[in-house]
Amino acid sequence: MRLLGRIVVIFLAFCVASLASGLTIAFGILGTALPAGDTDPVMHTIFLVAAFVGTTFTVTAAFLPLLGVIIVAEAFSLRSVIFYALAGIAIVVVAYYGSGLGNPYEESIDYPGPFTRGLQLALATGVVFGLTYWLFAGRRAGAWREPRP
């Protein structure tokens, strides 16, 4: 019964972390275009669409790799916030380059440097994803196997 409850917590934490990473992508893309206190319904709609697309991308790209990380973390009771932040970064950066969004062979007039805006956004999204997952489920990894007092 405790395992079933843990699976539900893991699923809900994945949903919340995906939503948080989608919002991070939307703020990263549209952050300068969103003035504070703006009541323009078109900008709000654009923001919600960007958040939906970011969340959808995160869910589809991160589900299977995160499943592997969850199995390892639950098996070895890994509860470190650094582990989840690095795992989130690794998952999102691999998805970023694996999807073809981070083409390192783009020809441009000026060299963008080692950290392009897209890679910076992917790194921030990975950190937010990992920390949000840790906050909701990672802190208690493997606790379902411990005997009750």
C-alpha positions in Angstrom: 0.0 0.0 0.0 2.9 2.4 0.8 4.4 1.6 -2.6 1.1 2.6 -4.4 1.0 5.8 -2.5 4.6 6.5 -3.4 3.9 5.9 -7.1 1.0 8.4 -6.9 3.3 11.0 -5.3 6.0 10.4 -7.9 3.5 10.9 -10.7 2.1 14.1 -9.2 5.6 15.4 -8.6 6.5 14.7 -12.3 3.4 16.7 -13.3 4.2 19.6 -11.1 7.9 19.6 -12.2 6.8 19.5 -15.8 4.5 22.5 -15.3 7.2 24.4 -13.5 9.7 23.8 -16.3 7.1 24.8 -18.9 6.6 28.1 -17.1 10.4 28.5 -17.0 10.5 28.1 -20.7 7.7 30.6 -21.3 9.3 33.1 -19.0 12.7 32.5 -20.7 11.3 33.1 -24.1 8.8 35.9 -23.4 10.3 37.4 -20.2 11.3 40.7 -21.7 8.0 41.0 -23.7 5.9 40.7 -20.6 5.7 44.1 -18.9 4.6 44.1 -15.3 0.9 44.7 -14.8 0.1 44.2 -18.5 -3.6 43.5 -19.0 -3.3 42.6 -22.7 -5.2 39.4 -23.3 -3.3 38.6 -26.4 0.0 38.6 -24.5 -1.5 36.4 -21.8 -2.7 34.0 -24.4 0.7 33.9 -26.1 2.3 33.3 -22.7 -0.1 30.4 -21.9 0.5 28.9 -25.3 4.3 29.1 -24.8 3.9 27.5 -21.3 1.8 24.7 -22.8 4.3 24.0 -25.5 7.2 24.1 -23.0 5.3 21.7 -20.7 4.4 19.4 -23.5 8.1 19.3 -24.7 9.3 18.6 -21.2 6.8 15.8 -20.6 7.5 14.0 -23.9 11.3 14.4 -23.7 11.8 13.7 -20.0 9.4 10.9 -19.2 11.6 7.9 -20.0 14.9 9.3 -18.8 13.3 10.5 -15.6 11.8 7.1 -15.0 15.3 5.6 -15.0 16.5 8.3 -12.6 13.5 7.6 -10.3 14.1 3.9 -10.2 17.8 4.4 -9.3 17.0 7.1 -6.7 14.3 4.9 -5.1 16.4 1.8 -5.1 19.4 3.5 -3.5 17.4 6.1 -1.4 19.1 9.0 -3.1 17.7 12.2 -1.5 20.3 14.8 -2.3 19.1 18.0 -3.8 22.3 18.2 -5.9 21.6 14.8 -7.4 18.1 15.9 -8.6 19.4 19.2 -9.9 22.1 17.6 -11.9 19.8 14.8 -13.1 17.3 17.5 -14.3 20.0 19.4 -16.1 21.3 16.2 -17.7 17.8 15.1 -18.9 16.8 18.5 -20.3 20.2 19.2 -22.0 20.2 15.7 -23.6 16.6 16.3 -24.8 17.6 19.8 -26.0 20.5 18.5 -28.2 18.7 15.3 -29.1 15.7 17.1 -30.5 17.9 19.1 -32.8 17.2 22.4 -31.2 20.8 22.9 -30.1 22.6 22.6 -33.5 26.3 23.3 -32.7 27.1 23.6 -36.4 24.9 26.6 -37.1 26.7 29.2 -39.2 26.4 32.7 -37.9 28.2 36.0 -38.5 29.2 36.3 -34.9 30.2 33.5 -32.6 27.6 33.1 -29.9 30.0 31.6 -27.4 29.8 28.3 -25.6 26.5 29.0 -23.9 23.9 30.2 -26.3 20.5 31.5 -25.2 18.8 28.2 -25.9 21.4 26.3 -23.9 21.0 28.7 -21.0 17.3 28.2 -21.1 17.7 24.5 -21.2 20.0 24.6 -18.2 17.6 26.8 -16.2 14.7 24.5 -17.1 16.7 21.4 -16.0 17.5 23.0 -12.6 13.9 24.1 -12.1 12.6 20.6 -13.1 15.1 18.8 -10.8 14.5 21.0 -7.8 10.7 21.0 -8.1 10.7 17.2 -8.4 13.0 17.0 -5.3 10.7 19.3 -3.4 7.7 17.1 -4.0 9.0 13.6 -4.2 12.8 13.4 -4.1 13.2 14.3 -0.4 11.5 11.0 0.6 13.1 8.7 -2.0 13.1 5.1 -0.7 11.1 6.0 2.4 8.4 3.6 1.5 10.8 0.7 2.3 11.6 1.9 5.8 9.7 0.2 8.7 7.1 2.3 10.4 7.8 3.3 14.0 
